[in-house]
Amino acid sequence: MRLTVNGEIKIIKTDLDSITLDLVLKKLNYQTQLIVVEFNGLIIEPKKWATQKVTDEDKLEIVTIVGGGSYS
């Protein structure tokens, strides 16, 4: 399966026509509790990742959440 992830082409090895978003994220080694995912232009809530089907040529933008603070 060929996907565009953050502007780069990624190949996910699978024998299926589609797999779920949560499986794609695991295959790409993302820590799912620390990311926000835009799927084909729409933000997908984490609770929907297990049912969201991903197919060839889909586009993902994945943003990692980084904690921190500022000095005043």
N, CA, C and O atoms as a Tripos MOL2 file, in Angstrom:
@<TRIPOS>MOLECULE
protein
  288   287    72     0     0
PROTEIN
NO_CHARGES

@<TRIPOS>ATOM
      1 N           0.8500   -1.1660    0.0000 N.3       1 MET1
      2 CA          0.0000    0.0000    0.0000 C.3       1 MET1
      3 C           0.9030    1.2390    0.0000 C.2       1 MET1
      4 O           1.8470    1.3330    0.7850 O.2       1 MET1
      5 N           0.6050    2.1590   -0.8690 N.am      2 ARG2
      6 CA          1.3960    3.3810   -1.0120 C.3       2 ARG2
      7 C           0.6160    4.5450   -0.4020 C.2       2 ARG2
      8 O          -0.5070    4.8330   -0.8180 O.2       2 ARG2
      9 N           1.2160    5.2110    0.5840 N.am      3 LEU3
     10 CA          0.5930    6.3380    1.2650 C.3       3 LEU3
     11 C           1.5150    7.5440    1.2210 C.2       3 LEU3
     12 O           2.7310    7.4000    1.1000 O.2       3 LEU3
     13 N           0.9370    8.7230    1.3200 N.am      4 THR4
     14 CA          1.7320    9.9300    1.5110 C.3       4 THR4
     15 C           1.5920   10.3140    2.9790 C.2       4 THR4
     16 O           0.4910   10.5860    3.4580 O.2       4 THR4
     17 N           2.7260   10.3320    3.6890 N.am      5 VAL5
     18 CA          2.7350   10.6540    5.1170 C.3       5 VAL5
     19 C           3.6360   11.8670    5.3080 C.2       5 VAL5
     20 O           4.8390   11.8020    5.0520 O.2       5 VAL5
     21 N           3.0530   12.9650    5.7560 N.am      6 ASN6
     22 CA          3.7850   14.2140    5.9590 C.3       6 ASN6
     23 C           4.5860   14.5930    4.7180 C.2       6 ASN6
     24 O           5.7330   15.0300    4.8110 O.2       6 ASN6
     25 N           3.9600   14.4170    3.5560 N.am      7 GLY7
     26 CA          4.5720   14.8120    2.3000 C.3       7 GLY7
     27 C           5.5320   13.8030    1.6870 C.2       7 GLY7
     28 O           6.0440   14.0330    0.5920 O.2       7 GLY7
     29 N           5.7870   12.6820    2.3720 N.am      8 GLU8
     30 CA          6.6980   11.6590    1.8620 C.3       8 GLU8
     31 C           5.9310   10.3910    1.5160 C.2       8 GLU8
     32 O           4.9810   10.0220    2.2050 O.2       8 GLU8
     33 N           6.3490    9.7340    0.4520 N.am      9 ILE9
     34 CA          5.7340    8.4630    0.0680 C.3       9 ILE9
     35 C           6.2360    7.3690    1.0080 C.2       9 ILE9
     36 O           7.4390    7.2150    1.2140 O.2       9 ILE9
     37 N           5.3030    6.6190    1.5710 N.am     10 LYS10
     38 CA          5.6200    5.4770    2.4390 C.3      10 LYS10
     39 C           4.9240    4.2440    1.8670 C.2      10 LYS10
     40 O           3.7990    4.3240    1.3730 O.2      10 LYS10
     41 N           5.6030    3.1160    1.9400 N.am     11 ILE11
     42 CA          5.0310    1.8510    1.5030 C.3      11 ILE11
     43 C           4.7260    1.0130    2.7450 C.2      11 ILE11
     44 O           5.6180    0.7420    3.5490 O.2      11 ILE11
     45 N           3.4790    0.6110    2.8990 N.am     12 ILE12
     46 CA          3.0520   -0.2540    4.0000 C.3      12 ILE12
     47 C           2.8210   -1.6340    3.4040 C.2      12 ILE12
     48 O           2.0140   -1.7990    2.4880 O.2      12 ILE12
     49 N           3.5310   -2.6190    3.9260 N.am     13 LYS13
     50 CA          3.3730   -3.9840    3.3990 C.3      13 LYS13
     51 C           2.1300   -4.6270    3.9910 C.2      13 LYS13
     52 O           2.0040   -4.7770    5.2060 O.2      13 LYS13
     53 N           1.2150   -5.0040    3.1060 N.am     14 THR14
     54 CA         -0.0150   -5.6750    3.5070 C.3      14 THR14
     55 C          -0.5860   -6.4120    2.2950 C.2      14 THR14
     56 O          -0.3900   -5.9940    1.1540 O.2      14 THR14
     57 N          -1.2810   -7.4940    2.5530 N.am     15 ASP15
     58 CA         -1.9560   -8.2370    1.4950 C.3      15 ASP15
     59 C          -3.4080   -7.7840    1.3290 C.2      15 ASP15
     60 O          -4.1280   -8.2870    0.4670 O.2      15 ASP15
     61 N          -3.8270   -6.8380    2.1530 N.am     16 LEU16
     62 CA         -5.2160   -6.3740    2.1450 C.3      16 LEU16
     63 C          -5.3710   -5.1250    1.2900 C.2      16 LEU16
     64 O          -4.4040   -4.3950    1.0700 O.2      16 LEU16
     65 N          -6.5890   -4.8790    0.8060 N.am     17 ASP17
     66 CA         -6.8740   -3.6640    0.0430 C.3      17 ASP17
     67 C          -6.9490   -2.4370    0.9480 C.2      17 ASP17
     68 O          -6.6750   -1.3160    0.5190 O.2      17 ASP17
     69 N          -7.3230   -2.6660    2.2040 N.am     18 SER18
     70 CA         -7.3770   -1.5730    3.1770 C.3      18 SER18
     71 C          -7.0440   -2.1290    4.5560 C.2      18 SER18
     72 O          -7.2810   -3.2980    4.8590 O.2      18 SER18
     73 N          -6.4880   -1.2480    5.3740 N.am     19 ILE19
     74 CA         -6.2380   -1.5850    6.7750 C.3      19 ILE19
     75 C          -6.6850   -0.3910    7.6080 C.2      19 ILE19
     76 O          -6.9480    0.6810    7.0630 O.2      19 ILE19
     77 N          -6.7720   -0.5650    8.9020 N.am     20 THR20
     78 CA         -7.2570    0.5200    9.7400 C.3      20 THR20
     79 C          -6.1370    1.5220   10.0380 C.2      20 THR20
     80 O          -4.9510    1.1950    9.9940 O.2      20 THR20
     81 N          -6.5520    2.7320   10.3360 N.am     21 LEU21
     82 CA         -5.6120    3.8030   10.6290 C.3      21 LEU21
     83 C          -4.7380    3.4550   11.8280 C.2      21 LEU21
     84 O          -3.5400    3.7360   11.8110 O.2      21 LEU21
     85 N          -5.3040    2.8540   12.8590 N.am     22 ASP22
     86 CA         -4.4840    2.5150   14.0270 C.3      22 ASP22
     87 C          -3.3800    1.5210   13.6720 C.2      22 ASP22
     88 O          -2.2830    1.6020   14.2230 O.2      22 ASP22
     89 N          -3.6490    0.5950   12.7700 N.am     23 LEU23
     90 CA         -2.6210   -0.3500   12.3420 C.3      23 LEU23
     91 C          -1.5360    0.3570   11.5190 C.2      23 LEU23
     92 O          -0.3520    0.0600   11.6750 O.2      23 LEU23
     93 N          -1.9270    1.2740   10.6600 N.am     24 VAL24
     94 CA         -0.9440    2.0520    9.8960 C.3      24 VAL24
     95 C          -0.0230    2.8090   10.8420 C.2      24 VAL24
     96 O           1.1940    2.8060   10.6580 O.2      24 VAL24
     97 N          -0.5940    3.4600   11.8530 N.am     25 LEU25
     98 CA          0.2090    4.2240   12.7990 C.3      25 LEU25
     99 C           1.1890    3.3300   13.5560 C.2      25 LEU25
    100 O           2.3300    3.7230   13.8000 O.2      25 LEU25
    101 N           0.7490    2.1380   13.9250 N.am     26 LYS26
    102 CA          1.6370    1.1890   14.6020 C.3      26 LYS26
    103 C           2.7540    0.7380   13.6670 C.2      26 LYS26
    104 O           3.9110    0.6510   14.0800 O.2      26 LYS26
    105 N           2.4180    0.4500   12.4100 N.am     27 LYS27
    106 CA          3.4340    0.0280   11.4410 C.3      27 LYS27
    107 C           4.4640    1.1300   11.1870 C.2      27 LYS27
    108 O           5.6170    0.8420   10.8670 O.2      27 LYS27
    109 N           4.0480    2.3880   11.3310 N.am     28 LEU28
    110 CA          4.9540    3.5190   11.1520 C.3      28 LEU28
    111 C           5.6610    3.9090   12.4530 C.2      28 LEU28
    112 O           6.4080    4.8860   12.4920 O.2      28 LEU28
    113 N           5.4190    3.1360   13.5160 N.am     29 ASN29
    114 CA          6.0840    3.3260   14.8220 C.3      29 ASN29
    115 C           5.7600    4.6450   15.5220 C.2      29 ASN29
    116 O           6.6250    5.2340   16.1700 O.2      29 ASN29
    117 N           4.5230    5.1080   15.3940 N.am     30 TYR30
    118 CA          4.0990    6.3030   16.1230 C.3      30 TYR30
    119 C           3.5600    5.9130   17.4870 C.2      30 TYR30
    120 O           2.8940    4.8880   17.6330 O.2      30 TYR30
    121 N           3.8560    6.7470   18.4950 N.am     31 GLN31
    122 CA          3.2540    6.5820   19.8180 C.3      31 GLN31
    123 C           1.8850    7.2690   19.7350 C.2      31 GLN31
    124 O           1.7930    8.4960   19.7440 O.2      31 GLN31
    125 N           0.8520    6.4750   19.6550 N.am     32 THR32
    126 CA         -0.4750    6.9990   19.3190 C.3      32 THR32
    127 C          -1.0500    7.9580   20.3530 C.2      32 THR32
    128 O          -1.9430    8.7380   20.0230 O.2      32 THR32
    129 N          -0.5700    7.9250   21.5860 N.am     33 GLN33
    130 CA         -1.1110    8.8450   22.5890 C.3      33 GLN33
    131 C          -0.5170   10.2490   22.4590 C.2      33 GLN33
    132 O          -0.9470   11.1670   23.1570 O.2      33 GLN33
    133 N           0.4790   10.4270   21.5610 N.am     34 LEU34
    134 CA          1.1550   11.7150   21.4480 C.3      34 LEU34
    135 C           1.0190   12.3610   20.0700 C.2      34 LEU34
    136 O           1.8390   13.2020   19.7010 O.2      34 LEU34
    137 N          -0.0060   11.9810   19.3080 N.am     35 ILE35
    138 CA         -0.1270   12.5130   17.9520 C.3      35 ILE35
    139 C          -1.5420   12.9890   17.6330 C.2      35 ILE35
    140 O          -2.5170   12.6170   18.2850 O.2      35 ILE35
    141 N          -1.6080   13.8260   16.6010 N.am     36 VAL36
    142 CA         -2.8650   14.2460   15.9850 C.3      36 VAL36
    143 C          -2.7540   13.8290   14.5240 C.2      36 VAL36
    144 O          -1.7070   14.0120   13.9030 O.2      36 VAL36
    145 N          -3.8360   13.2660   13.9690 N.am     37 VAL37
    146 CA         -3.7890   12.7520   12.6060 C.3      37 VAL37
    147 C          -4.8220   13.4530   11.7280 C.2      37 VAL37
    148 O          -6.0070   13.5300   12.0540 O.2      37 VAL37
    149 N          -4.3170   13.9660   10.5910 N.am     38 GLU38
    150 CA         -5.1830   14.4890    9.5460 C.3      38 GLU38
    151 C          -5.1820   13.4450    8.4330 C.2      38 GLU38
    152 O          -4.1280   13.0790    7.9130 O.2      38 GLU38
    153 N          -6.3600   12.9750    8.0790 N.am     39 PHE39
    154 CA         -6.5290   11.9170    7.0880 C.3      39 PHE39
    155 C          -7.2700   12.4800    5.8850 C.2      39 PHE39
    156 O          -8.4450   12.8330    5.9830 O.2      39 PHE39
    157 N          -6.5890   12.5640    4.7570 N.am     40 ASN40
    158 CA         -7.1850   13.1370    3.5400 C.3      40 ASN40
    159 C          -7.8580   14.4800    3.8130 C.2      40 ASN40
    160 O          -8.9510   14.7520    3.3150 O.2      40 ASN40
    161 N          -7.1900   15.3170    4.6130 N.am     41 GLY41
    162 CA         -7.6620   16.6770    4.8710 C.3      41 GLY41
    163 C          -8.5750   16.8490    6.0700 C.2      41 GLY41
    164 O          -8.9580   17.9760    6.3840 O.2      41 GLY41
    165 N          -8.9320   15.7760    6.7450 N.am     42 LEU42
    166 CA         -9.8230   15.8580    7.9100 C.3      42 LEU42
    167 C          -9.1330   15.3290    9.1570 C.2      42 LEU42
    168 O          -8.4740   14.2910    9.1050 O.2      42 LEU42
    169 N          -9.2760   16.0320   10.2800 N.am     43 ILE43
    170 CA         -8.7540   15.5490   11.5530 C.3      43 ILE43
    171 C          -9.6140   14.3630   11.9920 C.2      43 ILE43
    172 O         -10.8420   14.4520   12.0090 O.2      43 ILE43
    173 N          -8.9690   13.2640   12.3440 N.am     44 ILE44
    174 CA         -9.6850   12.0590   12.7790 C.3      44 ILE44
    175 C          -9.4770   11.8920   14.2850 C.2      44 ILE44
    176 O          -8.3430   11.8700   14.7640 O.2      44 ILE44
    177 N         -10.5610   11.7750   15.0110 N.am     45 GLU45
    178 CA        -10.4970   11.5630   16.4620 C.3      45 GLU45
    179 C          -9.8780   10.2020   16.7580 C.2      45 GLU45
    180 O         -10.1510    9.2310   16.0530 O.2      45 GLU45
    181 N          -9.0420   10.1230   17.8020 N.am     46 PRO46
    182 CA         -8.4010    8.8450   18.1400 C.3      46 PRO46
    183 C          -9.3780    7.6850   18.3220 C.2      46 PRO46
    184 O          -9.0400    6.5460   18.0000 O.2      46 PRO46
    185 N         -10.5670    7.9470   18.8250 N.am     47 LYS47
    186 CA        -11.5150    6.8550   19.0380 C.3      47 LYS47
    187 C         -12.0060    6.2500   17.7230 C.2      47 LYS47
    188 O         -12.5710    5.1560   17.7250 O.2      47 LYS47
    189 N         -11.7990    6.9470   16.5970 N.am     48 LYS48
    190 CA        -12.2220    6.4450   15.2860 C.3      48 LYS48
    191 C         -11.0980    5.7750   14.5130 C.2      48 LYS48
    192 O         -11.3430    5.2350   13.4340 O.2      48 LYS48
    193 N          -9.8680    5.7920   15.0300 N.am     49 TRP49
    194 CA         -8.7250    5.2130   14.3320 C.3      49 TRP49
    195 C          -8.9030    3.7190   14.0690 C.2      49 TRP49
    196 O          -8.4680    3.2160   13.0330 O.2      49 TRP49
    197 N          -9.5330    3.0130   14.9900 N.am     50 ALA50
    198 CA         -9.6850    1.5560   14.8530 C.3      50 ALA50
    199 C         -10.6850    1.1640   13.7600 C.2      50 ALA50
    200 O         -10.6940    0.0160   13.3160 O.2      50 ALA50
    201 N         -11.5170    2.0980   13.3290 N.am     51 THR51
    202 CA        -12.5110    1.7900   12.2960 C.3      51 THR51
    203 C         -12.2600    2.5360   10.9850 C.2      51 THR51
    204 O         -12.8750    2.2240    9.9650 O.2      51 THR51
    205 N         -11.3590    3.5210   11.0100 N.am     52 GLN52
    206 CA        -11.0700    4.2920    9.7980 C.3      52 GLN52
    207 C         -10.2420    3.4610    8.8270 C.2      52 GLN52
    208 O          -9.1060    3.1000    9.1320 O.2      52 GLN52
    209 N         -10.7980    3.1590    7.6730 N.am     53 LYS53
    210 CA        -10.0980    2.3720    6.6580 C.3      53 LYS53
    211 C          -9.1240    3.2650    5.8900 C.2      53 LYS53
    212 O          -9.4520    4.3890    5.5110 O.2      53 LYS53
    213 N          -7.9280    2.7410    5.6720 N.am     54 VAL54
    214 CA         -6.8960    3.4230    4.8980 C.3      54 VAL54
    215 C          -6.6380    2.5770    3.6580 C.2      54 VAL54
    216 O          -6.4440    1.3650    3.7520 O.2      54 VAL54
    217 N          -6.6380    3.2240    2.4990 N.am     55 THR55
    218 CA         -6.4120    2.5130    1.2410 C.3      55 THR55
    219 C          -5.2620    3.1610    0.4780 C.2      55 THR55
    220 O          -4.7570    4.2210    0.8500 O.2      55 THR55
    221 N          -4.8680    2.4950   -0.5930 N.am     56 ASP56
    222 CA         -3.7740    2.9650   -1.4300 C.3      56 ASP56
    223 C          -3.9910    4.4160   -1.8620 C.2      56 ASP56
    224 O          -5.0920    4.8000   -2.2560 O.2      56 ASP56
    225 N          -2.9260    5.2120   -1.7820 N.am     57 GLU57
    226 CA         -2.8890    6.6180   -2.2070 C.3      57 GLU57
    227 C          -3.5480    7.5900   -1.2280 C.2      57 GLU57
    228 O          -3.6970    8.7640   -1.5660 O.2      57 GLU57
    229 N          -3.9470    7.1560   -0.0340 N.am     58 ASP58
    230 CA         -4.4570    8.0950    0.9660 C.3      58 ASP58
    231 C          -3.3240    8.9830    1.4470 C.2      58 ASP58
    232 O          -2.1470    8.6550    1.2910 O.2      58 ASP58
    233 N          -3.7030   10.1290    2.0440 N.am     59 LYS59
    234 CA         -2.7240   11.0890    2.5390 C.3      59 LYS59
    235 C          -2.9130   11.3080    4.0320 C.2      59 LYS59
    236 O          -4.0260   11.5490    4.5010 O.2      59 LYS59
    237 N          -1.8130   11.2200    4.7710 N.am     60 LEU60
    238 CA         -1.8270   11.4450    6.2120 C.3      60 LEU60
    239 C          -0.8720   12.5780    6.5670 C.2      60 LEU60
    240 O           0.2380   12.6560    6.0420 O.2      60 LEU60
    241 N          -1.3090   13.4390    7.4460 N.am     61 GLU61
    242 CA         -0.4240   14.4130    8.0820 C.3      61 GLU61
    243 C          -0.4680   14.0620    9.5600 C.2      61 GLU61
    244 O          -1.5380   14.0380   10.1670 O.2      61 GLU61
    245 N           0.6920   13.7900   10.1340 N.am     62 ILE62
    246 CA          0.7750   13.3560   11.5230 C.3      62 ILE62
    247 C           1.6270   14.3600   12.2830 C.2      62 ILE62
    248 O           2.7830   14.6070   11.9380 O.2      62 ILE62
    249 N           1.0360   14.9320   13.3220 N.am     63 VAL63
    250 CA          1.7240   15.9310   14.1310 C.3      63 VAL63
    251 C           1.9510   15.3470   15.5150 C.2      63 VAL63
    252 O           1.0230   14.8500   16.1540 O.2      63 VAL63
    253 N           3.2000   15.4140   15.9730 N.am     64 THR64
    254 CA          3.5430   14.9300   17.3120 C.3      64 THR64
    255 C           3.3700   16.0700   18.3050 C.2      64 THR64
    256 O           3.8500   17.1810   18.0810 O.2      64 THR64
    257 N           2.6820   15.7860   19.3990 N.am     65 ILE65
    258 CA          2.4560   16.7690   20.4510 C.3      65 ILE65
    259 C           3.6730   16.7920   21.3540 C.2      65 ILE65
    260 O           4.1190   15.7520   21.8390 O.2      65 ILE65
    261 N           4.2100   17.9860   21.5780 N.am     66 VAL66
    262 CA          5.3830   18.1590   22.4310 C.3      66 VAL66
    263 C           4.9950   19.0760   23.5810 C.2      66 VAL66
    264 O           4.5050   20.1830   23.3620 O.2      66 VAL66
    265 N           5.2170   18.6090   24.8090 N.am     67 GLY67
    266 CA          4.9220   19.4290   25.9700 C.3      67 GLY67
    267 C           6.0840   20.3550   26.2770 C.2      67 GLY67
    268 O           7.2120   20.1240   25.8420 O.2      67 GLY67
    269 N           5.8070   21.3650   27.0030 N.am     68 GLY68
    270 CA          6.8620   22.2930   27.3810 C.3      68 GLY68
    271 C           6.2540   23.5160   28.0170 C.2      68 GLY68
    272 O           5.0480   23.5710   28.2590 O.2      68 GLY68
    273 N           7.0560   24.4550   28.2740 N.am     69 GLY69
    274 CA          6.5750   25.6810   28.8940 C.3      69 GLY69
    275 C           7.4350   26.8410   28.4710 C.2      69 GLY69
    276 O           8.3410   26.7030   27.6480 O.2      69 GLY69
    277 N           7.1450   27.9570   29.0310 N.am     70 SER70
    278 CA          7.9330   29.1540   28.7120 C.3      70 SER70
    279 C           8.4340   29.7570   30.0080 C.2      70 SER70
    280 O           7.8540   29.5750   31.0780 O.2      70 SER70
    281 N           9.5150   30.4700   29.8740 N.am     71 TYR71
    282 CA         10.0790   31.1810   31.0300 C.3      71 TYR71
    283 C           9.5670   32.5980   31.0100 C.2      71 TYR71
    284 O           9.6200   33.2690   29.9800 O.2      71 TYR71
    285 N           9.0660   33.0620   32.1520 N.am     72 SER72
    286 CA          8.5280   34.4320   32.2170 C.3      72 SER72
    287 C           9.4740   35.3160   32.9750 C.2      72 SER72
    288 O           9.2070   36.5060   33.1420 O.2      72 SER72
@<TRIPOS>BOND
     1     1     2 1
     2     2     3 1
     3     3     4 2
     4     3     5 am
     5     5     6 1
     6     6     7 1
     7     7     8 2
     8     7     9 am
     9     9    10 1
    10    10    11 1
    11    11    12 2
    12    11    13 am
    13    13    14 1
    14    14    15 1
    15    15    16 2
    16    15    17 am
    17    17    18 1
    18    18    19 1
    19    19    20 2
    20    19    21 am
    21    21    22 1
    22    22    23 1
    23    23    24 2
    24    23    25 am
    25    25    26 1
    26    26    27 1
    27    27    28 2
    28    27    29 am
    29    29    30 1
    30    30    31 1
    31    31    32 2
    32    31    33 am
    33    33    34 1
    34    34    35 1
    35    35    36 2
    36    35    37 am
    37    37    38 1
    38    38    39 1
    39    39    40 2
    40    39    41 am
    41    41    42 1
    42    42    43 1
    43    43    44 2
    44    43    45 am
    45    45    46 1
    46    46    47 1
    47    47    48 2
    48    47    49 am
    49    49    50 1
    50    50    51 1
    51    51    52 2
    52    51    53 am
    53    53    54 1
    54    54    55 1
    55    55    56 2
    56    55    57 am
    57    57    58 1
    58    58    59 1
    59    59    60 2
    60    59    61 am
    61    61    62 1
    62    62    63 1
    63    63    64 2
    64    63    65 am
    65    65    66 1
    66    66    67 1
    67    67    68 2
    68    67    69 am
    69    69    70 1
    70    70    71 1
    71    71    72 2
    72    71    73 am
    73    73    74 1
    74    74    75 1
    75    75    76 2
    76    75    77 am
    77    77    78 1
    78    78    79 1
    79    79    80 2
    80    79    81 am
    81    81    82 1
    82    82    83 1
    83    83    84 2
    84    83    85 am
    85    85    86 1
    86    86    87 1
    87    87    88 2
    88    87    89 am
    89    89    90 1
    90    90    91 1
    91    91    92 2
    92    91    93 am
    93    93    94 1
    94    94    95 1
    95    95    96 2
    96    95    97 am
    97    97    98 1
    98    98    99 1
    99    99   100 2
   100    99   101 am
   101   101   102 1
   102   102   103 1
   103   103   104 2
   104   103   105 am
   105   105   106 1
   106   106   107 1
   107   107   108 2
   108   107   109 am
   109   109   110 1
   110   110   111 1
   111   111   112 2
   112   111   113 am
   113   113   114 1
   114   114   115 1
   115   115   116 2
   116   115   117 am
   117   117   118 1
   118   118   119 1
   119   119   120 2
   120   119   121 am
   121   121   122 1
   122   122   123 1
   123   123   124 2
   124   123   125 am
   125   125   126 1
   126   126   127 1
   127   127   128 2
   128   127   129 am
   129   129   130 1
   130   130   131 1
   131   131   132 2
   132   131   133 am
   133   133   134 1
   134   134   135 1
   135   135   136 2
   136   135   137 am
   137   137   138 1
   138   138   139 1
   139   139   140 2
   140   139   141 am
   141   141   142 1
   142   142   143 1
   143   143   144 2
   144   143   145 am
   145   145   146 1
   146   146   147 1
   147   147   148 2
   148   147   149 am
   149   149   150 1
   150   150   151 1
   151   151   152 2
   152   151   153 am
   153   153   154 1
   154   154   155 1
   155   155   156 2
   156   155   157 am
   157   157   158 1
   158   158   159 1
   159   159   160 2
   160   159   161 am
   161   161   162 1
   162   162   163 1
   163   163   164 2
   164   163   165 am
   165   165   166 1
   166   166   167 1
   167   167   168 2
   168   167   169 am
   169   169   170 1
   170   170   171 1
   171   171   172 2
   172   171   173 am
   173   173   174 1
   174   174   175 1
   175   175   176 2
   176   175   177 am
   177   177   178 1
   178   178   179 1
   179   179   180 2
   180   179   181 am
   181   181   182 1
   182   182   183 1
   183   183   184 2
   184   183   185 am
   185   185   186 1
   186   186   187 1
   187   187   188 2
   188   187   189 am
   189   189   190 1
   190   190   191 1
   191   191   192 2
   192   191   193 am
   193   193   194 1
   194   194   195 1
   195   195   196 2
   196   195   197 am
   197   197   198 1
   198   198   199 1
   199   199   200 2
   200   199   201 am
   201   201   202 1
   202   202   203 1
   203   203   204 2
   204   203   205 am
   205   205   206 1
   206   206   207 1
   207   207   208 2
   208   207   209 am
   209   209   210 1
   210   210   211 1
   211   211   212 2
   212   211   213 am
   213   213   214 1
   214   214   215 1
   215   215   216 2
   216   215   217 am
   217   217   218 1
   218   218   219 1
   219   219   220 2
   220   219   221 am
   221   221   222 1
   222   222   223 1
   223   223   224 2
   224   223   225 am
   225   225   226 1
   226   226   227 1
   227   227   228 2
   228   227   229 am
   229   229   230 1
   230   230   231 1
   231   231   232 2
   232   231   233 am
   233   233   234 1
   234   234   235 1
   235   235   236 2
   236   235   237 am
   237   237   238 1
   238   238   239 1
   239   239   240 2
   240   239   241 am
   241   241   242 1
   242   242   243 1
   243   243   244 2
   244   243   245 am
   245   245   246 1
   246   246   247 1
   247   247   248 2
   248   247   249 am
   249   249   250 1
   250   250   251 1
   251   251   252 2
   252   251   253 am
   253   253   254 1
   254   254   255 1
   255   255   256 2
   256   255   257 am
   257   257   258 1
   258   258   259 1
   259   259   260 2
   260   259   261 am
   261   261   262 1
   262   262   263 1
   263   263   264 2
   264   263   265 am
   265   265   266 1
   266   266   267 1
   267   267   268 2
   268   267   269 am
   269   269   270 1
   270   270   271 1
   271   271   272 2
   272   271   273 am
   273   273   274 1
   274   274   275 1
   275   275   276 2
   276   275   277 am
   277   277   278 1
   278   278   279 1
   279   279   280 2
   280   279   281 am
   281   281   282 1
   282   282   283 1
   283   283   284 2
   284   283   285 am
   285   285   286 1
   286   286   287 1
   287   287   288 2
@<TRIPOS>SUBSTRUCTURE
     1 MET1         2 RESIDUE 1 A MET
     2 ARG2         6 RESIDUE 1 A ARG
     3 LEU3        10 RESIDUE 1 A LEU
     4 THR4        14 RESIDUE 1 A THR
     5 VAL5        18 RESIDUE 1 A VAL
     6 ASN6        22 RESIDUE 1 A ASN
     7 GLY7        26 RESIDUE 1 A GLY
     8 GLU8        30 RESIDUE 1 A GLU
     9 ILE9        34 RESIDUE 1 A ILE
    10 LYS10       38 RESIDUE 1 A LYS
    11 ILE11       42 RESIDUE 1 A ILE
    12 ILE12       46 RESIDUE 1 A ILE
    13 LYS13       50 RESIDUE 1 A LYS
    14 THR14       54 RESIDUE 1 A THR
    15 ASP15       58 RESIDUE 1 A ASP
    16 LEU16       62 RESIDUE 1 A LEU
    17 ASP17       66 RESIDUE 1 A ASP
    18 SER18       70 RESIDUE 1 A SER
    19 ILE19       74 RESIDUE 1 A ILE
    20 THR20       78 RESIDUE 1 A THR
    21 LEU21       82 RESIDUE 1 A LEU
    22 ASP22       86 RESIDUE 1 A ASP
    23 LEU23       90 RESIDUE 1 A LEU
    24 VAL24       94 RESIDUE 1 A VAL
    25 LEU25       98 RESIDUE 1 A LEU
    26 LYS26      102 RESIDUE 1 A LYS
    27 LYS27      106 RESIDUE 1 A LYS
    28 LEU28      110 RESIDUE 1 A LEU
    29 ASN29      114 RESIDUE 1 A ASN
    30 TYR30      118 RESIDUE 1 A TYR
    31 GLN31      122 RESIDUE 1 A GLN
    32 THR32      126 RESIDUE 1 A THR
    33 GLN33      130 RESIDUE 1 A GLN
    34 LEU34      134 RESIDUE 1 A LEU
    35 ILE35      138 RESIDUE 1 A ILE
    36 VAL36      142 RESIDUE 1 A VAL
    37 VAL37      146 RESIDUE 1 A VAL
    38 GLU38      150 RESIDUE 1 A GLU
    39 PHE39      154 RESIDUE 1 A PHE
    40 ASN40      158 RESIDUE 1 A ASN
    41 GLY41      162 RESIDUE 1 A GLY
    42 LEU42      166 RESIDUE 1 A LEU
    43 ILE43      170 RESIDUE 1 A ILE
    44 ILE44      174 RESIDUE 1 A ILE
    45 GLU45      178 RESIDUE 1 A GLU
    46 PRO46      182 RESIDUE 1 A PRO
    47 LYS47      186 RESIDUE 1 A LYS
    48 LYS48      190 RESIDUE 1 A LYS
    49 TRP49      194 RESIDUE 1 A TRP
    50 ALA50      198 RESIDUE 1 A ALA
    51 THR51      202 RESIDUE 1 A THR
    52 GLN52      206 RESIDUE 1 A GLN
    53 LYS53      210 RESIDUE 1 A LYS
    54 VAL54      214 RESIDUE 1 A VAL
    55 THR55      218 RESIDUE 1 A THR
    56 ASP56      222 RESIDUE 1 A ASP
    57 GLU57      226 RESIDUE 1 A GLU
    58 ASP58      230 RESIDUE 1 A ASP
    59 LYS59      234 RESIDUE 1 A LYS
    60 LEU60      238 RESIDUE 1 A LEU
    61 GLU61      242 RESIDUE 1 A GLU
    62 ILE62      246 RESIDUE 1 A ILE
    63 VAL63      250 RESIDUE 1 A VAL
    64 THR64      254 RESIDUE 1 A THR
    65 ILE65      258 RESIDUE 1 A ILE
    66 VAL66      262 RESIDUE 1 A VAL
    67 GLY67      266 RESIDUE 1 A GLY
    68 GLY68      270 RESIDUE 1 A GLY
    69 GLY69      274 RESIDUE 1 A GLY
    70 SER70      278 RESIDUE 1 A SER
    71 TYR71      282 RESIDUE 1 A TYR
    72 SER72      286 RESIDUE 1 A SER
